[in-house]
Amino acid sequence: MDVAILAFYKYEGFVAENLSGLLGVGVPNLDLPMPLGISYYTLKLVTYVVDVYRGDAEPRRNPLDLALYASFFPAMTAGPIVRYADFAPQIDGRKETLDRFVAGIRLFAIGLSKKVLLSNVVAILASDMLARGGSSIGAVGAWSGLLAYSMQLYFDFSGYSDMAIGISKMLGFEIGKNFNYPYISKSVTEFWRRWHISLSTFFRRYIYIPMGGSRVSDARLVLNLSVVWILTGVWHGAAWNFIFWGVFYLIVLLGEKFVWGAAVSRLPGALRHLYVIFVFMISWALFWISDLGELGTYLAALFGAYGAFGASKPWELQAWAYVPVLVVCVVASTPLVPWVRSRALSWCAGRPRSSDDYGVGYKEVGSELLCDCSGYEEVIESKGGRIALWRILCVACDLVLLVLMALSIMSVVAGSFSPLIYFGF
């Protein structure tokens, strides 16, 4: 029933429009306004039904408890998609502490800065390049616009996820991380273990594995992956470009599984990384442009059909002005900050070794774990380290976050360009 309601609201117009074109008759289009966040809280309710049915969680006798889970406002409109079995114990047993509240504020500040100071800025370049069209901007403009959109999408959604997780911490709830530096991946399979983790987990746990997962024949595996990726594309939006996007990833993942995966795995790390960058950037073009004619023109521009600059002069592209912020975005999309933090932690603890000595593998640390300053004090003290220096570094980081928060608020108050992409899903 939950899925039927989602399908009706989200896809009624798309089905009516395509049936009208196919049959040559006017199929009524109700043009219904889509309830905000319906794609997310519908999947959450699915996890409730399935988790209770499987015995992974107890049913809630109090309807207000179920309402709290379904409408938990930090994650209601754009995720993360919290599994009921993970959330249920916290309804009765959540813990509120000052350290957790402060960590939540820090994480919220990081997320807001990602959204307002990075995503919103590069969104201007992306929108400008798309509006001008591929024939006008050529390969340089098309790739710069696509790079800008790739960064806009990442910092928009990961920023919102950080804000949602941060607010949850303030309220005493723990929500798992949703992004783990996906742009550093060296295979497309790895990319989808790091991108939109809660959605990938949902499809794997509630669709892919019940269908047999990967422990089936090759033919059945192709069917399982086809179902999952077509549903993933359809879930993102009622438009053909999202279906093409899902099919694109289906083809690439099947290629990695059966055709070129072994060859790619033998390449040097840098080449494997470039391969993944090329794949996800092309995929974001499919994700970004809903008009199929515009999409074809833009893809042609990417591969040089209109020359380097199209109908524009090099200085008319105005992409050069965004080079500094794009560089910042590229750096911020890597685990450089966790690496620096791990080095500082090692130094303050008096042992210049890998942060893994302290349970902090920097490639696996997301923003939500970077906000816990007091949690490492016991580690440093137990090793006889420089606890005073660690506290000074934490205060300095808090001051930086305070400045970023102030700049973000000023930008929001000024009414700067701020589309929140995933509110549309």
ROVEX-935368 format. One record per residue (C-alpha): chain; residue number from 0; residue in one letter; z, x, y. Coordinates in steps of 0.001 Angstrom, whole numbers, plus 500000, padded with zeros to 6 digits. Example, Ala and Ser with C-alpha at 12.3 -4.5 7.8 and 13.67 -1.06 7.14 Angstrom:
// residues 2
 unit pos code      z      x      y
    A   0    A 507800 512300 495500
    A   1    S 507140 513670 498940
// end
This chain:
// residues 425
 unit pos code      z      x      y
    A   0    M 500000 500000 500000
    A   1    D 500883 502834 502420
    A   2    V 497570 504579 501784
    A   3    A 495664 501278 502086
    A   4    I 497149 500652 505525
    A   5    L 496255 504192 506618
    A   6    A 492702 503784 505326
    A   7    F 492269 500459 507110
    A   8    Y 493445 501689 510510
    A   9    K 491830 505104 510364
    A  10    Y 488511 504494 508628
    A  11    E 487582 500854 509289
    A  12    G 485425 501766 512285
    A  13    F 483762 504687 510492
    A  14    V 482880 502559 507448
    A  15    A 481619 499673 509602
    A  16    E 479419 501969 511691
    A  17    N 477845 503668 508687
    A  18    L 477333 500425 506779
    A  19    S 475601 498956 509813
    A  20    G 473206 501895 509924
    A  21    L 472632 501870 506160
    A  22    L 472125 498130 505696
    A  23    G 470454 497429 509019
    A  24    V 472852 494589 509788
    A  25    G 475719 494352 512221
    A  26    V 478956 494947 510289
    A  27    P 481913 493932 512508
    A  28    N 483867 496854 513910
    A  29    L 487398 495843 514861
    A  30    D 487829 499044 516900
    A  31    L 491532 499141 516107
    A  32    P 493853 501479 518022
    A  33    M 495312 503969 515536
    A  34    P 499136 504050 515460
    A  35    L 500422 507417 516618
    A  36    G 501342 509692 513735
    A  37    I 500228 507298 510983
    A  38    S 498536 510092 509006
    A  39    Y 501827 511977 508815
    A  40    Y 504430 509322 508160
    A  41    T 502178 507679 505577
    A  42    L 502147 510891 503533
    A  43    K 505916 511166 503961
    A  44    L 506370 507669 502539
    A  45    V 504108 508625 499632
    A  46    T 506429 511548 498867
    A  47    Y 509391 509140 498906
    A  48    V 507801 506796 496362
    A  49    V 506608 509615 494086
    A  50    D 509786 511719 494312
    A  51    V 511958 508709 493451
    A  52    Y 509606 507697 490640
    A  53    R 509669 511210 489158
    A  54    G 513441 511409 489435
    A  55    D 513325 514295 491912
    A  56    A 515450 512307 494374
    A  57    E 517643 509231 494407
    A  58    P 516427 506066 496153
    A  59    R 518113 505261 499444
    A  60    R 520172 502091 499406
    A  61    N 520551 502048 503175
    A  62    P 517213 501132 504828
    A  63    L 518271 503028 507950
    A  64    D 518330 506260 505940
    A  65    L 514752 505684 504822
    A  66    A 513790 504794 508391
    A  67    L 515347 508061 509564
    A  68    Y 513206 510022 507111
    A  69    A 509970 508165 507863
    A  70    S 510385 508162 511644
    A  71    F 512167 511492 512130
    A  72    F 510730 512006 515594
    A  73    P 510329 515828 515789
    A  74    A 507861 515776 512872
    A  75    M 506518 512225 513099
    A  76    T 503449 512626 515297
    A  77    A 501965 515946 514152
    A  78    G 504001 517232 511231
    A  79    P 505162 519262 509428
    A  80    I 504997 516889 506460
    A  81    V 508530 517072 505066
    A  82    R 508923 516275 501383
    A  83    Y 511499 513531 500780
    A  84    A 513284 515453 498020
    A  85    D 513871 518297 500518
    A  86    F 514955 516027 503366
    A  87    A 517188 513577 501483
    A  88    P 520191 515910 500933
    A  89    Q 520295 516610 504664
    A  90    I 520637 512939 505619
    A  91    D 524226 512984 504388
    A  92    G 524931 516719 504430
    A  93    R 523298 518199 507518
    A  94    K 525186 520983 509259
    A  95    E 525409 521356 513019
    A  96    T 526493 524732 514346
    A  97    L 526216 526458 517692
    A  98    D 524184 529310 516185
    A  99    R 521710 526880 514636
    A 100    F 521435 524929 517899
    A 101    V 520727 528110 519868
    A 102    A 518181 529243 517262
    A 103    G 516499 525860 517670
    A 104    I 516263 526316 521439
    A 105    R 514701 529758 520945
    A 106    L 512161 528408 518494
    A 107    F 511328 525490 520779
    A 108    A 510710 527940 523620
    A 109    I 508366 529993 521409
    A 110    G 506449 526891 520361
    A 111    L 506155 525541 523890
    A 112    S 504913 528919 525118
    A 113    K 502285 529043 522368
    A 114    K 501051 525606 523321
    A 115    V 501153 525806 527104
    A 116    L 500600 529482 527925
    A 117    L 498084 530345 525191
    A 118    S 496446 527286 523639
    A 119    N 495965 525397 526888
    A 120    V 494421 528400 528617
    A 121    V 491845 529278 525957
    A 122    A 491085 525555 525560
    A 123    I 489418 525665 528974
    A 124    L 486968 528331 527785
    A 125    A 486308 526505 524507
    A 126    S 485628 523203 526254
    A 127    D 483373 524864 528812
    A 128    M 481257 526617 526169
    A 129    L 480921 523436 524116
    A 130    A 479995 521335 527148
    A 131    R 477252 523756 528181
    A 132    G 475647 523695 524736
    A 133    G 474451 526428 522416
    A 134    S 470994 526823 523978
    A 135    S 472561 527509 527362
    A 136    I 475178 530084 526317
    A 137    G 473490 532032 523502
    A 138    A 475266 534039 520820
    A 139    V 477791 535728 523124
    A 140    G 478900 532464 524690
    A 141    A 478916 530636 521352
    A 142    W 481084 533235 519612
    A 143    S 483448 533520 522587
    A 144    G 483807 529724 522678
    A 145    L 484421 529587 518940
    A 146    L 486988 532394 519140
    A 147    A 488703 530501 521946
    A 148    Y 488745 527304 519889
    A 149    S 490092 529170 516842
    A 150    M 492986 530433 518950
    A 151    Q 493436 527071 520665
    A 152    L 493730 525297 517326
    A 153    Y 496153 527834 515844
    A 154    F 498505 528039 518802
    A 155    D 498302 524287 519455
    A 156    F 499350 523315 515960
    A 157    S 501664 526221 515151
    A 158    G 503247 525774 518583
    A 159    Y 503900 522093 517937
    A 160    S 505257 522940 514467
    A 161    D 507630 525495 515986
    A 162    M 508821 522926 518520
    A 163    A 509355 520331 515773
    A 164    I 511282 522794 513600
    A 165    G 513288 523927 516636
    A 166    I 514326 520382 517608
    A 167    S 515210 519713 513971
    A 168    K 517491 522755 513981
    A 169    M 519199 521452 517113
    A 170    L 519883 518195 515268
    A 171    G 521178 519986 512170
    A 172    F 518092 519589 509945
    A 173    E 516105 522375 508292
    A 174    I 512306 521998 507963
    A 175    G 510183 524581 506210
    A 176    K 507712 526703 508143
    A 177    N 504197 525353 508510
    A 178    F 502253 528526 509403
    A 179    N 502609 532081 508171
    A 180    Y 500102 534129 510186
    A 181    P 497008 532701 508435
    A 182    Y 494570 534785 510474
    A 183    I 495681 537996 508723
    A 184    S 494557 536686 505308
    A 185    K 492235 538709 503075
    A 186    S 490930 535810 501003
    A 187    V 490257 532170 501753
    A 188    T 492707 531209 499011
    A 189    E 495385 533223 500814
    A 190    F 494382 531626 504110
    A 191    W 495222 528189 502721
    A 192    R 498581 529427 501492
    A 193    R 499377 530354 505083
    A 194    W 497662 527590 507127
    A 195    H 499218 524114 507441
    A 196    I 501539 524877 504568
    A 197    S 503091 521404 504431
    A 198    L 499708 519672 504067
    A 199    S 498496 522168 501460
    A 200    T 501747 521684 499553
    A 201    F 501366 517902 499670
    A 202    F 497859 517926 498224
    A 203    R 498802 520488 495586
    A 204    R 502014 518753 494499
    A 205    Y 500929 515120 494646
    A 206    I 497191 515230 493865
    A 207    Y 495971 518554 492460
    A 208    I 498727 519241 489910
    A 209    P 498929 515625 488616
    A 210    M 495165 515835 487964
    A 211    G 495743 518914 485819
    A 212    G 495678 521667 488431
    A 213    S 493931 524843 487343
    A 214    R 494997 524654 483687
    A 215    V 491907 522699 482714
    A 216    S 488285 523356 481796
    A 217    D 485978 524766 484455
    A 218    A 484203 521423 484841
    A 219    R 487480 519586 485351
    A 220    L 488666 522266 487788
    A 221    V 485553 521687 489908
    A 222    L 486314 517957 489866
    A 223    N 489972 518501 490817
    A 224    L 489083 520786 493711
    A 225    S 486335 518408 494847
    A 226    V 488759 515495 495043
    A 227    V 491364 517534 496897
    A 228    W 488989 519015 499477
    A 229    I 487055 515841 500187
    A 230    L 490376 514048 500697
    A 231    T 491557 516904 502923
    A 232    G 488472 516553 505083
    A 233    V 488709 512757 505219
    A 234    W 492426 512928 506055
    A 235    H 491687 514948 509178
    A 236    G 489405 512360 510711
    A 237    A 486932 509536 510280
    A 238    A 483777 511518 510996
    A 239    W 481084 513263 508981
    A 240    N 481902 516678 510389
    A 241    F 485364 516554 508767
    A 242    I 483791 515677 505427
    A 243    F 481357 518587 505833
    A 244    W 484321 520801 506731
    A 245    G 486120 519849 503520
    A 246    V 482957 520367 501446
    A 247    F 482436 523759 503128
    A 248    Y 485862 524953 501990
    A 249    L 485259 523467 498544
    A 250    I 482092 525561 498191
    A 251    V 483778 528726 499485
    A 252    L 486817 528352 497215
    A 253    L 484630 527639 494200
    A 254    G 482603 530715 495134
    A 255    E 485759 532820 495259
    A 256    K 486850 531424 491905
    A 257    F 483597 531744 489965
    A 258    V 481079 533889 491858
    A 259    W 482026 536476 494448
    A 260    G 485847 536509 494337
    A 261    A 486100 539576 492085
    A 262    A 483593 541504 494204
    A 263    V 485409 540619 497431
    A 264    S 488759 541689 495977
    A 265    R 487357 545208 495401
    A 266    L 486300 545640 499035
    A 267    P 488449 547593 501506
    A 268    G 491124 545507 503183
    A 269    A 489378 545539 506572
    A 270    L 486154 544134 505096
    A 271    R 488038 541443 503199
    A 272    H 489744 540498 506447
    A 273    L 486412 540300 508287
    A 274    Y 485061 538096 505508
    A 275    V 487926 535624 505958
    A 276    I 487565 535676 509764
    A 277    F 483876 534830 509438
    A 278    V 484591 531982 507017
    A 279    F 487345 530305 509009
    A 280    M 485497 530630 512313
    A 281    I 482391 528961 510879
    A 282    S 484646 526285 509388
    A 283    W 486232 525648 512794
    A 284    A 482776 525018 514233
    A 285    L 482359 522217 511675
    A 286    F 485857 520989 512465
    A 287    W 485355 521146 516228
    A 288    I 481992 519510 516898
    A 289    S 481651 515905 515766
    A 290    D 478106 515328 517007
    A 291    L 475851 516656 514266
    A 292    G 473000 517460 516677
    A 293    E 475312 519505 518895
    A 294    L 476753 521147 515793
    A 295    G 473311 522268 514636
    A 296    T 472465 523674 518063
    A 297    Y 475793 525514 518285
    A 298    L 475454 527022 514801
    A 299    A 471926 528161 515677
    A 300    A 473287 529809 518833
    A 301    L 475938 531637 516795
    A 302    F 473221 533321 514764
    A 303    G 471058 534317 517719
    A 304    A 468481 531515 517863
    A 305    Y 468770 531443 521673
    A 306    G 469299 535126 522296
    A 307    A 472431 536857 523450
    A 308    F 473076 534714 526523
    A 309    G 470775 531704 526136
    A 310    A 469560 530298 529430
    A 311    S 472468 531889 531302
    A 312    K 472836 535216 533034
    A 313    P 475594 537402 531534
    A 314    W 477869 536924 534540
    A 315    E 477376 533147 534490
    A 316    L 479149 532689 531155
    A 317    Q 482567 533254 532771
    A 318    A 483902 534184 529328
    A 319    W 484751 537664 530549
    A 320    A 487632 536308 532633
    A 321    Y 489361 535169 529452
    A 322    V 489254 538523 527663
    A 323    P 492892 539418 528520
    A 324    V 494319 536121 527246
    A 325    L 492112 536287 524135
    A 326    V 493479 539771 523415
    A 327    V 497024 538414 523776
    A 328    C 496141 535544 521417
    A 329    V 494713 537901 518796
    A 330    V 497836 540090 518928
    A 331    A 500154 537054 518846
    A 332    S 498357 535696 515766
    A 333    T 499435 538793 513799
    A 334    P 502934 539657 512553
    A 335    L 503346 542374 515181
    A 336    V 506458 540784 516694
    A 337    P 508226 540487 513300
    A 338    W 507272 544107 512631
    A 339    V 508807 545262 515907
    A 340    R 511886 543182 515204
    A 341    S 512233 544633 511718
    A 342    R 512006 548174 513129
    A 343    A 514654 547325 515740
    A 344    L 516870 545830 513049
    A 345    S 516485 548941 510889
    A 346    W 517258 551192 513836
    A 347    C 520329 549229 514899
    A 348    A 521582 549231 511321
    A 349    G 521263 553019 511306
    A 350    R 518706 553143 508481
    A 351    P 515099 553651 509612
    A 352    R 513591 551986 506553
    A 353    S 511625 548875 505725
    A 354    S 513117 545614 506915
    A 355    D 513018 544542 503262
    A 356    D 516332 546403 502949
    A 357    Y 517770 543460 504878
    A 358    G 515828 540656 503235
    A 359    V 513252 540420 506007
    A 360    G 509729 541085 504790
    A 361    Y 507856 541072 508096
    A 362    K 504588 539722 506694
    A 363    E 506451 536665 505427
    A 364    V 508598 536016 508497
    A 365    G 507576 533106 510688
    A 366    S 508747 532248 514173
    A 367    E 511555 530084 512787
    A 368    L 513251 533164 511273
    A 369    L 512803 535327 514348
    A 370    C 515243 533169 516315
    A 371    D 518368 533976 514326
    A 372    C 520063 536816 516199
    A 373    S 523654 536269 515065
    A 374    G 522609 535933 511418
    A 375    Y 521867 539669 511241
    A 376    E 525078 540834 512935
    A 377    E 527014 540780 509674
    A 378    V 524276 542862 508027
    A 379    I 524395 545460 510798
    A 380    E 528204 545564 510856
    A 381    S 528382 545935 507074
    A 382    K 526144 549015 507334
    A 383    G 528141 550492 510212
    A 384    G 525248 550091 512599
    A 385    R 524820 549752 516358
    A 386    I 526023 546183 516790
    A 387    A 526353 546464 520583
    A 388    L 522768 547640 520899
    A 389    W 521556 544765 518701
    A 390    R 523354 542268 520949
    A 391    I 521762 543818 524039
    A 392    L 518325 543500 522444
    A 393    C 519036 539871 521585
    A 394    V 520061 539123 525168
    A 395    A 516870 540803 526417
    A 396    C 514798 538646 524056
    A 397    D 516595 535540 525292
    A 398    L 515770 536460 528875
    A 399    V 512086 536830 527935
    A 400    L 512159 533435 526260
    A 401    L 513836 531942 529316
    A 402    V 511040 533251 531524
    A 403    L 508401 531927 529115
    A 404    M 510142 528545 529045
    A 405    A 510212 528422 532848
    A 406    L 506516 529322 533090
    A 407    S 505675 526692 530489
    A 408    I 507611 523989 532311
    A 409    M 505960 524931 535583
    A 410    S 502553 524650 533930
    A 411    V 503388 521245 532454
    A 412    V 504695 519953 535786
    A 413    A 501541 521202 537505
    A 414    G 499528 518991 535165
    A 415    S 497528 521815 533589
    A 416    F 494911 521146 530925
    A 417    S 496911 520200 527805
    A 418    P 495124 518420 524953
    A 419    L 497307 518261 521835
    A 420    I 494682 518474 519124
    A 421    Y 496668 517303 516131
    A 422    F 497871 514108 517811
    A 423    G 494382 512853 516955
    A 424    F 495056 513110 513197
// end
